[in-house]
C-alpha cells in the first residue's frame, strides 16, 4: 500500500520525535499522517533521520545529564549523615 504525501503540518512533530530519540513514535506519526505501510514509514523515517543528522547534528546531542531521583536520594542521605555527625561532635 502506498501512502499519501506527508502533510507539511506533520513534519515538525515527526522531526521533534526524531530529535528526542523516539524513532518508533516518528514512524507511528508518519503512518497516521500518510496511511503508509510499516515498511514504507520506516524507510521514510530512516531517510529523514539521516538527512537531519547531516544537516542539524547538534539537535541530536545527548540531553544534559540529570541526577534525577537517585541524585536526590543520595543528597538527602549525605545531608542526614552530616547532620547526625555534626550533632554528635
N, C-alpha and C positions, 0 to 999 in steps of 0.2 A: 504494500500500500504506500503510495507516495502522498506525503502530506502537503498542506498548503504552505505558501511562503510564510516566513516568520514575520509577524506584525512588528512594526517599529516600536510600539509601546511595550512589547515583551522583552526586547533585547536588554534594556538596563537591568531588569530584575535577574535575568539569566547571567549577565556579566557579574553582578554582585555575588550571586551564588558561587560562581567560579572563583572570584577573588577570595571568598571566605573558605574555599576548600570544600564546597558542597557540590561536587560533581553530580551525584545522584539526583539531588534536588534540581540542578540545572537541566538534567535530562528530562525529569518529570515536567518541569515548566515548559520545555521545548515541545514535548509531546502534546501537552494540553493546548499549547498555542497553535500548533500546526497539524495535529492529527497524524503525525508521522509514526512509523513503526519504531520499536525499541532500537533496532539496528541503525535505522536512519538517524534517529535522535542522538544516539551515542556517537556515531561518526561525525555528525554536525557539531556536537558539543566539543568533542576532542579537537576538531579542526579550529573551532573558535578559541579554545583554551591555548592551543599552540600560537595562534595569532596574537592573543592578548599577552601571553608570556613574552613574545618577541617585541611587542610594542610598548607594553606597560609592566615590565617585570617588577618594579617597585611595589605594585599593588598586591603582589603575591608574597611579599616578605612576611615572615612569621610575626604574629602579633607580639607586642612586648610581654615578657614573662610576668605572670601574676601569681603570687604565692597562694591565693585562694584560701580555702577553708583550712588546709593543713598549715599554712603560714600563720593564720590567726590562732590556731590551737597552740602552735609552738611558741608564739609570742606570749600568749596568756600563761602557758606553763612556765616560761622563763621569768615573767613578772611575778608569778606566785612564788616561785623558788626564791627569787631575790627578796621579796617581801618577808618571807619566813626567815631567811638568812639574816636580813637586816634587823628583824625584831629579836633575834637570838643574840646578836652581838651588840 
